[in-house]
Amino acid sequence: MSDFYADRLFNALERNEVAPGMLLVAAPDLTSEEFNRSVVLVIEHSHTTTFGVNLAARSDLAVANVLPEWTDLTAKPQALYIGGPLSQQAVVGLGVTKPGVDIGASSPFNKLANRLVHVDLRVPPSDVKGDLEGMRFFAGYAEWAPGQLNREIEQGDWFVAPALPSDILAPGRVDVWGDVMRRQPMPLPLYSTYPSDPTDN
């Protein structure tokens, strides 16, 4: 990253702890082709690994072509998202529960944050349909080895922020990265329109 962002932007702000249900928001000038303008929802974080899925990379493949039985629960646009560069043959399901649902009482759900759950796709959709407002499906995931993510955060590659249900079920017209940046502390909202390719600016 450039010294500007690493030294003066992300590292100058109060830092949240990485945990399931938190977002890893890519720095404005992160040049990685896989993670540029990405918003990774952390699903698991331990001393051995951290993994999550990118909420901001929609594919052209319809969920109906991959998991037809889950189509009715899929929020629009009903497309498969690219969760990350690893194991893209595997699908991760995330859901937003309806208000008042007792997440702890439902075994197919692993609670990530307020109303955000990791859904066990081995259960029939009918078992969870009554509890969910909507779902997203992600091909693959992102993963970090022990210590790797902490190093990337220290050098200013990622900003850690709480997730909202709207981040999961965002309509297709929404720029998830820009939307998340706009609700962060100043000066991050000023960079919410930062282009994916700075030469376009």
PETACOR-V867298 format. One line per field, one symbol per residue. burial: I if it has 16 or more other ideal C-beta (glycine too) atoms within 10 Angstrom, else O. A space follows every 50 residues. Layout:
BEGIN
burial=???
END
This chain:
BEGIN
burial=IOOOIIOOIIOOOOOOOIOIIIIIIIIIIIOOOOIIIIIIIIIIIOOOOI IIIIIIIIOOOOIOOOIOOIIOIIIOOIIIIIIIOOOOOOIIIIIIIOOO IOIOOIOIIIOIIOIIIIIOIOOOIOOIOOIIIIIIIIIIIIIIOOOOIO OIIOOIIIIIIOIIIOIIIIOOOOIIIIIIIOOIOOOIOOIIOOOOOOOO O
END
